[in-house]
Amino acid sequence: MKLCYQVATPDVAISPAVTAFQGDLEYTFGSLGELGYDGVELMTLNPLQLDWDQVKKEAEKNKLDIALVCTGEIFGQLNLSFMDKDAEKRAEARKRVKEIIDFAAHLGAIINIGRVRGQFCNELPREVSYGYAIEAFKEISDYGGKKNVKIALENVTLMQTNFINTIEEAVKVVKDVDNEYFKIMMDVFHMNIEEKNMFEMIEKYAEYNIHVHLADNNRRYPGHCGLDFEKIINAFKQTGYDGAFCTEIFQIPDQETAARGAMEHLRPILNKIYK
């Protein structure tokens, strides 16, 4: 089990909308290491602009495991997705994700697929859009398999996309792709909105789950609002999950306060449950 915090690499434009700690890596990794985090999840946009060995060395220097590399800003800042009606944009989205797979392979991490999957649109029949997504998922899964990089499909609320909102929908897609390197991850913030009972989903689909995102129900740091994180983390523990728990939160009121607040709330819970 590792407690991780999301970090944006320097190629990601600084923005209050980014759900990650931002700055140069010496500062971000140093700050999170001092707070006692076990690892980080990287949010990157163009890994070819980064010195991969430097990223790895900075993490090792601060005793941080790199658990996952996030692909979200491929859509968030470039508006590229697997389901775009423009074939060139679909191809560019797949190319960008493959670059992130290469980066993750160098770091010994997995990747996730969030908003870059795209969504249904009025201009295309749903079966056509779904076909584009499955085609892309199969392509990147085959590529990831050759690099020994697993891919975690993220459930995302309907407020952000109209495709793959629930865990059950994510699992159906995983079954349609049918590749051992293509799994799901569970995002507690999105599950709290979309699932009738998130605890039933955690138990029912545990075999598919390889990563967990944590945020309170207002998407601020855990312990800031209404979710019972002891109950949530215990539910994952009861399924045998022993992977990374990573924050994906708004950096409110600022990233230093959010990182400290998340650590102060989550570390005692994790120590109690995973003793």
Buried (B, 14 or more C-beta within 10 A) or exposed (E): BBBBBBBBBBBBEEEEEBBBBBBEBEEBBBBBBEBEBBBBBBBBBBBEEBEBEEBBEBBEEBEBBBBBBBBBBBBBBBEBBBBBBEEEBBBBBBEBBBBBBBBBBBBEBBBBBBBBBBBBBEEBEEEEBBEBBBBBBBBBBEBBBEBEBBBBBBBBBEEEBBBBBBBBBBBEBBEEBEBEBBBBBBBBBBBBBBBEEBBEBBEBBBEBBBBBBBBBBBBBBBBBEEBEBBEBBBBBBEBEBEBBBBBBBBBBEEBEEBBBBBBBBBBEBBEEBBE
